[in-house]
Amino acid sequence: MQSKLHGKRTTKQIILRNWRTFSAGIGIATDSLIITGSFLFAALVTRPDLSFATLLQTHSRLLIFSIFVFLLFFTGLGLYRTLVHSSFVRQSFNAGRGYVYAAATILSTLFLAGNLFYSRDLLILFLVTLPILYVVCWSVLRKLFAKLRRLGYGRWNTLVVGSGSPLRSLLSRLETHPQLGYDVVKVIRSSFIDGHQSGLHKHRGQLQKIIDQRHVELIVFTSAEMNGTFDDLEDICRERGVRMRLLSPESDSLFRQTNVYDFAGIPLFVPVRRKIDAAKRIVKRAFDLVGASVILLFLSPLFLLVAAATKLESRGPVFFKQPRALCDRDTPFEFYKFRSMQHRADEMKESLFLRNESNGALFKMKNDPRLTRVGKLIRRYSIDELPQLFNVVKGEMSLVGPRPLPVGDFRRLQEKDHMGGYFRHRANAKPGMTGLWQVSGRSNLGFREMILLDLYYIDNQTILFDLEILAQTIPVVFLGKGAY
């Protein structure tokens, strides 16, 4: 009996620790069934002359294409990633946007393909039935999710440490949005920590007792002071599998523009899950290798065109290679780009630092005098970044991840940009061609904002999140948003 109970607890714990992945899977399966049901209903009504078996045979291509297109847009809009902590109103709004984009894509594709087979009545009834069935099914499923939350699924026993207005703001947000799933089981105010976090050292035993008695799964610090005093707490968290996060003053304003509805913070400690992390790495590597290879094959004519234009305009190599890394202690690698600047542009960089328009370890400058005419064009639309696909194939980079920086730029880091050294957590992921920073503002954001976005991505990385970022990268590239 005891072993059975232990087995049940273990199964529940697995689901609890992977609740967002589990709920995203339920969401994808549900939407696939909704699309299939809507399509088959429309087909049966408009084609009563066909048997069900014949219907499946003759309409399967359109059905599969419709499922693919709808799920692609729903994923790109972050519908499944935000499913467990967004309201039904927000979910419906994002689903509505995805519906419009997907319907337009399907109808445009059929028009351009010269559709002569599928009837207009079928398509109209399908697109009318789908949103009705979606609202009905998800109204029921949201109630099921709410019931599961009451049973403890998708919830974290949370210990909050802080004082003043940041503490009040966080507590108010968690109380107002219970769907986030953070149950505050204990609040440690400034009187406990003597006005600063170093006081936690004096109460290590008491903190251990609180974690054990309240079954704490997450510790959130609301203070932005990073003085290294968290290191001592990592031993406790490591022993008990507790996560730690630190909020930053930039979090609210920054993450509001990135479709992040959860409270966001810097992950100070995340328990290692070797089997799950290893599986994630294997899946991500396979995704990167296949994706990069297909894109390289598809864009090979563009590579030849850019290479010829670069050589014709200015002397120097076609490709620009530069040692880059994710932090000052990371191992550098040779980073590839199409050359967009004059020969020996790096030698001119030192004289331009006073005109730098970014901060921290970022060097960004509009109207950079080192750019060639071809360089301005390929930078505008991020074409200069395409050779990094070779880095991806070699395994040095990923399609999505934190942006690597020139090794020399880390020398320019000021003390305030060190963020207590936690910017080095970026090295826990593989560098990426695109990332949350690029789709959230790119050169319009500074170093600290980039770090916060990177650390949030690392803490929440999934293939669905990668697909969402890749989908958002497409309009950013075409519009040249934040590129210079």
C-alpha positions as CSV (number, residue, x, y, z in Angstrom):
1,M,0.0,0.0,0.0
2,Q,2.8,2.3,0.9
3,S,4.6,1.8,-2.4
4,K,1.4,2.4,-4.3
5,L,0.9,5.7,-2.6
6,H,4.5,6.6,-3.2
7,G,4.1,5.8,-6.9
8,K,1.0,8.0,-7.1
9,R,2.9,10.9,-5.5
10,T,5.8,10.4,-7.9
11,T,3.5,10.5,-10.9
12,K,1.7,13.6,-9.6
13,Q,5.1,15.2,-8.9
14,I,6.2,14.6,-12.4
15,I,3.1,16.3,-13.8
16,L,3.4,19.1,-11.3
17,R,7.0,19.8,-12.2
18,N,6.1,19.8,-15.9
19,W,2.7,21.3,-15.7
20,R,3.2,23.9,-18.4
21,T,4.4,21.3,-20.9
22,F,1.6,19.0,-19.9
23,S,-1.1,21.7,-20.3
24,A,0.4,22.8,-23.6
25,G,0.1,19.3,-24.9
26,I,-3.5,19.2,-23.8
27,G,-4.1,22.5,-25.6
28,I,-2.5,21.3,-28.9
29,A,-4.5,18.0,-28.8
30,T,-7.7,19.9,-28.0
31,D,-7.3,22.4,-30.8
32,S,-6.4,19.6,-33.2
33,L,-9.7,17.9,-32.3
34,I,-11.7,21.1,-32.5
35,I,-10.3,21.8,-36.0
36,T,-10.9,18.2,-37.1
37,G,-14.4,18.2,-35.7
38,S,-15.4,21.5,-37.4
39,F,-14.0,20.4,-40.7
40,L,-15.7,17.0,-40.7
41,F,-19.0,18.5,-39.7
42,A,-18.8,21.1,-42.5
43,A,-17.8,18.4,-45.0
44,L,-20.6,16.0,-44.0
45,V,-23.2,18.7,-44.2
46,T,-22.1,20.1,-47.6
47,R,-21.2,16.7,-49.2
48,P,-23.9,14.3,-48.1
49,D,-23.4,12.3,-51.3
50,L,-20.0,11.1,-50.0
51,S,-19.5,8.3,-47.5
52,F,-17.4,9.1,-44.4
53,A,-14.5,6.9,-45.7
54,T,-14.6,8.6,-49.1
55,L,-14.7,12.0,-47.4
56,L,-11.6,11.3,-45.4
57,Q,-9.8,10.1,-48.5
58,T,-10.7,13.1,-50.7
59,H,-10.4,15.9,-48.1
60,S,-7.5,14.7,-45.9
61,R,-5.0,17.0,-47.5
62,L,-7.0,20.1,-46.8
63,L,-7.8,18.9,-43.2
64,I,-4.1,18.2,-42.5
65,F,-3.1,21.6,-44.0
66,S,-5.7,23.4,-41.9
67,I,-4.6,21.8,-38.7
68,F,-1.0,22.7,-39.5
69,V,-1.7,26.3,-40.3
70,F,-4.0,26.9,-37.3
71,L,-1.5,25.3,-34.8
72,L,1.4,27.2,-36.4
73,F,-0.3,30.6,-35.8
74,F,-1.6,29.7,-32.4
75,T,2.0,28.6,-31.4
76,G,3.5,31.7,-32.9
77,L,1.2,33.9,-30.9
78,G,2.3,32.2,-27.7
79,L,-1.2,30.7,-27.1
80,Y,0.1,27.4,-25.6
81,R,3.0,28.8,-23.7
82,T,0.7,31.2,-21.8
83,L,-2.2,28.8,-21.5
84,V,-1.9,28.1,-17.8
85,H,-1.5,31.6,-16.6
86,S,-3.6,33.8,-18.9
87,S,-7.2,34.6,-18.5
88,F,-9.9,33.2,-20.9
89,V,-10.4,36.7,-22.3
90,R,-6.7,37.0,-23.2
91,Q,-6.6,33.4,-24.6
92,S,-9.7,34.1,-26.7
93,F,-8.2,37.3,-28.0
94,N,-4.9,35.6,-29.1
95,A,-6.9,32.7,-30.5
96,G,-9.0,35.2,-32.5
97,R,-5.9,36.7,-34.0
98,G,-4.5,33.3,-34.9
99,Y,-7.9,32.4,-36.4
100,V,-7.9,35.4,-38.7
101,Y,-4.3,34.8,-39.8
102,A,-4.8,31.1,-40.4
103,A,-8.1,31.5,-42.3
104,A,-6.5,34.2,-44.5
105,T,-3.6,31.8,-45.2
106,I,-5.8,28.8,-46.0
107,L,-8.1,30.8,-48.3
108,S,-5.2,32.6,-50.1
109,T,-3.4,29.3,-50.6
110,L,-6.5,27.7,-52.2
111,F,-7.0,30.7,-54.4
112,L,-3.4,30.8,-55.6
113,A,-3.5,27.0,-56.2
114,G,-6.6,27.5,-58.4
115,N,-8.9,25.4,-56.2
116,L,-11.5,23.6,-58.3
117,F,-12.4,20.8,-55.9
118,Y,-13.3,22.1,-52.4
119,S,-16.7,23.9,-52.4
120,R,-17.1,27.4,-51.1
121,D,-20.0,26.2,-48.9
122,L,-17.6,23.7,-47.1
123,L,-15.0,26.4,-46.4
124,I,-17.6,28.9,-45.1
125,L,-19.3,26.4,-42.8
126,F,-15.9,25.2,-41.6
127,L,-14.7,28.7,-40.7
128,V,-18.0,29.6,-39.1
129,T,-18.2,26.4,-37.0
130,L,-14.6,26.5,-35.8
131,P,-14.8,29.6,-33.5
132,I,-18.2,28.5,-32.0
133,L,-16.8,25.0,-31.2
134,Y,-13.6,26.6,-29.9
135,V,-15.5,28.8,-27.3
136,V,-17.7,25.9,-26.2
137,C,-14.9,23.4,-25.8
138,W,-12.5,25.7,-24.1
139,S,-15.2,27.0,-21.7
140,V,-15.5,23.4,-20.4
141,L,-11.7,22.8,-20.5
142,R,-10.9,26.0,-18.6
143,K,-13.2,24.8,-15.8
144,L,-11.3,21.5,-15.8
145,F,-8.0,23.3,-15.5
146,A,-9.5,25.4,-12.6
147,K,-10.5,22.2,-10.8
148,L,-7.0,20.7,-11.3
149,R,-5.5,23.9,-9.9
150,R,-7.6,23.5,-6.8
151,L,-6.2,20.0,-6.5
152,G,-2.7,21.4,-6.6
153,Y,-1.7,21.1,-10.2
154,G,-0.1,24.1,-11.8
155,R,0.6,25.7,-8.4
156,W,3.8,26.6,-6.5
157,N,4.2,27.0,-2.8
158,T,6.0,30.3,-2.8
159,L,8.1,32.1,-0.2
160,V,8.4,35.8,-0.9
161,V,11.3,37.8,0.6
162,G,11.4,41.6,0.4
163,S,10.1,44.9,1.7
164,G,8.5,48.2,0.7
165,S,6.6,48.9,-2.5
166,P,8.2,46.1,-4.6
167,L,6.9,43.6,-2.0
168,R,3.4,45.1,-1.9
169,S,3.3,45.2,-5.7
170,L,4.2,41.6,-6.1
171,L,1.8,40.4,-3.4
172,S,-1.0,42.4,-5.0
173,R,-0.3,40.9,-8.4
174,L,-0.2,37.3,-7.1
175,E,-3.5,37.9,-5.3
176,T,-5.2,39.5,-8.3
177,H,-4.1,36.8,-10.7
178,P,-4.5,33.4,-9.0
179,Q,-4.3,31.7,-12.4
180,L,-0.5,32.4,-12.3
181,G,-0.4,29.5,-9.8
182,Y,1.8,31.0,-7.1
183,D,0.5,30.3,-3.6
184,V,2.3,32.6,-1.1
185,V,2.8,30.4,1.9
186,K,5.1,32.7,3.8
187,V,6.3,36.3,3.5
188,I,9.6,37.4,5.0
189,R,9.7,41.1,5.5
190,S,12.6,43.5,6.1
191,S,12.4,43.1,9.8
192,F,13.5,39.5,9.4
193,I,16.3,40.3,7.1
194,D,17.5,43.4,8.9
195,G,16.8,45.7,5.9
196,H,19.0,43.8,3.5
197,Q,19.4,40.3,2.2
198,S,22.7,39.6,4.0
199,G,20.6,39.1,7.1
200,L,19.4,35.8,5.6
201,H,22.8,34.3,6.6
202,K,21.9,34.8,10.3
203,H,18.7,32.9,9.9
204,R,19.8,30.0,7.7
205,G,18.3,27.4,10.2
206,Q,15.0,29.3,10.4
207,L,14.8,29.5,6.6
208,Q,15.4,25.8,6.3
209,K,12.6,25.2,8.8
210,I,10.2,27.4,6.8
211,I,11.0,25.6,3.6
212,D,10.4,22.2,5.1
213,Q,7.3,23.1,7.1
214,R,5.6,25.0,4.3
215,H,6.8,22.7,1.5
216,V,8.3,25.7,-0.3
217,E,8.9,25.1,-4.0
218,L,9.9,28.6,-5.1
219,I,11.6,31.6,-3.3
220,V,11.1,35.0,-4.8
221,F,13.2,38.0,-3.8
222,T,11.7,41.4,-4.6
223,S,14.8,43.4,-3.9
224,A,17.1,44.3,-6.8
225,E,20.2,44.4,-4.6
226,M,22.5,41.6,-5.8
227,N,25.4,41.4,-3.4
228,G,26.3,37.8,-3.7
229,T,24.4,36.8,-0.6
230,F,22.3,34.3,-2.5
231,D,25.1,31.8,-2.9
232,D,24.8,30.5,0.6
233,L,21.1,29.8,0.0
234,E,21.8,27.7,-3.1
235,D,22.9,24.8,-0.9
236,I,19.5,24.7,0.8
237,C,17.7,25.0,-2.5
238,R,19.9,22.3,-4.1
239,E,19.2,19.9,-1.2
240,R,15.4,20.4,-1.4
241,G,14.9,21.1,-5.1
242,V,13.7,24.7,-4.5
243,R,13.9,27.3,-7.3
244,M,15.0,30.9,-6.6
245,R,14.1,34.0,-8.6
246,L,15.0,37.7,-8.1
247,L,12.8,40.4,-9.5
248,S,14.2,43.4,-11.2
249,P,12.9,47.0,-11.4
250,E,12.8,46.7,-15.2
251,S,10.7,43.5,-15.2
252,D,7.2,45.0,-15.4
253,S,7.8,47.5,-18.1
254,L,10.1,45.2,-20.2
255,F,8.0,42.0,-20.1
256,R,4.8,43.8,-20.8
257,Q,5.8,44.1,-24.5
258,T,6.9,40.5,-24.9
259,N,3.7,38.6,-24.3
260,V,5.0,37.5,-20.9
261,Y,2.1,37.5,-18.5
262,D,3.8,35.7,-15.7
263,F,5.9,37.7,-13.2
264,A,9.4,37.6,-14.6
265,G,12.7,37.6,-12.8
266,I,16.3,36.5,-12.9
267,P,16.6,32.8,-12.1
268,L,19.2,32.6,-9.3
269,F,18.9,28.8,-8.9
270,V,17.0,26.2,-10.9
271,P,17.2,22.5,-9.7
272,V,19.0,20.3,-12.2
273,R,16.8,17.7,-13.8
274,R,19.4,15.6,-15.7
275,K,17.1,13.2,-17.6
276,I,14.6,16.0,-18.7
277,D,17.4,18.5,-19.4
278,A,19.3,15.8,-21.5
279,A,16.1,15.0,-23.5
280,K,15.5,18.7,-24.1
281,R,19.0,19.1,-25.4
282,I,18.6,16.2,-27.8
283,V,15.3,17.4,-29.1
284,K,16.6,21.0,-29.5
285,R,19.7,19.8,-31.3
286,A,17.7,17.8,-33.7
287,F,15.4,20.7,-34.3
288,D,18.3,23.0,-34.9
289,L,20.1,20.7,-37.3
290,V,17.1,19.9,-39.4
291,G,15.9,23.6,-39.4
292,A,19.3,25.1,-40.3
293,S,20.0,22.5,-43.1
294,V,16.6,23.2,-44.7
295,I,17.0,27.0,-44.5
296,L,20.6,26.8,-45.9
297,L,19.4,24.7,-48.9
298,F,16.4,27.1,-49.5
299,L,18.5,30.3,-49.2
300,S,21.6,29.1,-51.1
301,P,20.8,31.4,-54.1
302,L,20.7,34.4,-51.8
303,F,24.1,33.5,-50.3
304,L,25.6,33.6,-53.8
305,L,24.0,36.9,-54.6
306,V,25.2,38.6,-51.4
307,A,28.7,37.1,-51.8
308,A,29.0,38.6,-55.3
309,A,27.6,42.0,-54.3
310,T,30.0,42.2,-51.3
311,K,33.1,41.3,-53.4
312,L,32.1,43.8,-56.1
313,E,31.7,46.7,-53.8
314,S,34.7,46.5,-51.5
315,R,37.9,44.5,-50.9
316,G,38.1,42.0,-48.2
317,P,36.6,38.6,-47.4
318,V,32.9,37.7,-48.0
319,F,32.5,36.4,-44.5
320,F,33.3,38.2,-41.3
321,K,34.6,36.0,-38.4
322,Q,34.8,37.2,-34.8
323,P,35.4,35.6,-31.4
324,R,32.2,35.8,-29.4
325,A,30.8,34.4,-26.2
326,L,27.8,34.6,-23.9
327,C,29.8,36.0,-20.9
328,D,33.3,37.0,-19.9
329,R,34.0,33.5,-18.6
330,D,32.5,31.6,-21.5
331,T,34.6,29.8,-24.1
332,P,34.7,31.9,-27.3
333,F,33.9,30.5,-30.7
334,E,34.3,31.9,-34.3
335,F,31.0,33.7,-35.1
336,Y,30.1,34.0,-38.8
337,K,28.4,36.9,-40.6
338,F,28.4,38.4,-44.1
339,R,30.8,41.2,-44.0
340,S,28.8,44.5,-43.9
341,M,31.7,46.9,-43.0
342,Q,34.8,48.2,-44.6
343,H,38.0,46.2,-44.3
344,R,39.6,46.3,-40.8
345,A,36.4,47.9,-39.3
346,D,37.3,46.4,-35.9
347,E,40.4,48.7,-35.8
348,M,38.2,51.7,-36.2
349,K,35.8,50.6,-33.4
350,E,37.9,52.0,-30.5
351,S,37.6,55.5,-31.9
352,L,33.8,55.3,-32.1
353,F,33.1,54.2,-28.5
354,L,32.2,57.7,-27.5
355,R,29.3,57.6,-30.0
356,N,28.0,54.3,-28.7
357,E,24.2,54.5,-28.5
358,S,23.7,51.5,-26.2
359,N,25.1,50.5,-22.8
360,G,26.9,47.8,-20.9
361,A,28.7,45.3,-23.2
362,L,26.6,46.3,-26.2
363,F,28.0,48.5,-29.0
364,K,25.2,49.9,-31.2
365,M,25.4,53.0,-33.5
366,K,23.1,54.3,-36.1
367,N,24.7,55.6,-39.3
368,D,27.9,53.7,-38.5
369,P,30.5,55.2,-40.9
370,R,32.1,51.8,-41.3
371,L,29.1,50.3,-43.1
372,T,29.3,49.7,-46.9
373,R,26.2,50.3,-49.1
374,V,25.6,46.5,-49.4
375,G,26.2,46.3,-45.7
376,K,23.5,48.8,-44.8
377,L,21.0,46.8,-46.9
378,I,21.8,43.3,-45.6
379,R,21.9,44.7,-42.0
380,R,18.5,46.3,-42.4
381,Y,16.9,43.0,-43.1
382,S,19.3,40.8,-41.0
383,I,20.6,39.1,-44.1
384,D,24.1,39.5,-42.7
385,E,23.2,37.1,-39.9
386,L,22.5,34.1,-42.2
387,P,26.0,32.6,-42.2
388,Q,25.4,31.8,-38.5
389,L,23.4,28.8,-39.9
390,F,26.9,27.2,-40.4
391,N,27.5,27.8,-36.6
392,V,24.2,26.1,-35.9
393,V,25.1,23.1,-38.1
394,K,28.5,22.8,-36.4
395,G,26.7,22.8,-33.0
396,E,28.3,26.0,-31.8
397,M,24.9,27.9,-31.9
398,S,21.2,27.3,-31.8
399,L,18.4,28.8,-34.0
400,V,17.0,30.4,-30.8
401,G,19.0,31.4,-27.7
402,P,20.9,34.3,-26.0
403,R,22.8,36.6,-28.3
404,P,26.6,36.1,-28.1
405,L,28.7,39.3,-27.8
406,P,32.2,40.2,-29.1
407,V,34.7,39.1,-26.5
408,G,36.3,42.5,-26.4
409,D,33.0,44.2,-25.4
410,F,33.0,42.5,-22.0
411,R,35.9,44.7,-21.0
412,R,33.5,47.7,-21.1
413,L,31.1,46.2,-18.5
414,Q,30.5,48.6,-15.6
415,E,29.8,47.4,-12.1
416,K,26.1,48.2,-12.4
417,D,25.8,46.0,-15.4
418,H,27.4,43.0,-13.7
419,M,24.0,42.3,-12.0
420,G,25.8,40.5,-9.2
421,G,27.4,38.3,-11.7
422,Y,24.1,36.7,-12.7
423,F,24.5,37.8,-16.3
424,R,26.9,34.8,-16.5
425,H,23.9,32.5,-16.3
426,R,23.4,33.2,-20.0
427,A,26.2,30.6,-20.5
428,N,23.7,27.9,-19.3
429,A,22.3,27.9,-22.8
430,K,23.7,27.7,-26.3
431,P,24.0,31.0,-28.2
432,G,21.2,31.7,-30.7
433,M,20.7,33.4,-34.1
434,T,17.5,34.9,-32.7
435,G,16.0,35.2,-29.3
436,L,13.5,37.0,-27.1
437,W,15.7,40.1,-27.1
438,Q,15.6,40.4,-30.9
439,V,11.8,40.1,-31.1
440,S,11.3,42.5,-28.3
441,G,13.1,45.6,-29.4
442,R,16.6,44.5,-30.5
443,S,18.9,47.5,-30.7
444,N,16.3,49.7,-28.9
445,L,17.0,47.8,-25.7
446,G,20.1,48.0,-23.5
447,F,22.3,45.5,-21.9
448,R,20.4,44.9,-18.7
449,E,17.1,44.5,-20.6
450,M,18.8,41.9,-22.9
451,I,20.1,40.0,-19.9
452,L,16.6,39.9,-18.3
453,L,15.0,38.6,-21.5
454,D,17.8,36.0,-22.0
455,L,17.5,34.7,-18.5
456,Y,13.7,34.5,-18.7
457,Y,14.1,32.5,-22.0
458,I,16.6,30.1,-20.4
459,D,14.3,29.5,-17.4
460,N,11.3,28.8,-19.7
461,Q,12.9,27.3,-22.8
462,T,10.8,24.7,-24.8
463,I,10.4,23.9,-28.5
464,L,7.1,25.7,-28.4
465,F,8.8,28.8,-27.1
466,D,11.4,28.5,-29.8
467,L,8.8,28.2,-32.5
468,E,7.0,31.2,-31.1
469,I,10.2,33.3,-31.2
470,L,11.0,32.1,-34.7
471,A,7.5,33.0,-35.9
472,Q,7.9,36.5,-34.3
473,T,11.3,36.9,-35.9
474,I,9.8,36.9,-39.5
475,P,7.9,40.2,-39.2
476,V,10.8,41.8,-37.2
477,V,13.2,40.9,-40.0
478,F,10.9,42.1,-42.8
479,L,10.1,45.4,-41.1
480,G,13.7,45.9,-40.0
481,K,12.6,46.6,-36.5
482,G,15.4,47.8,-34.2
483,A,18.1,46.9,-36.8
484,Y,21.1,49.2,-37.4
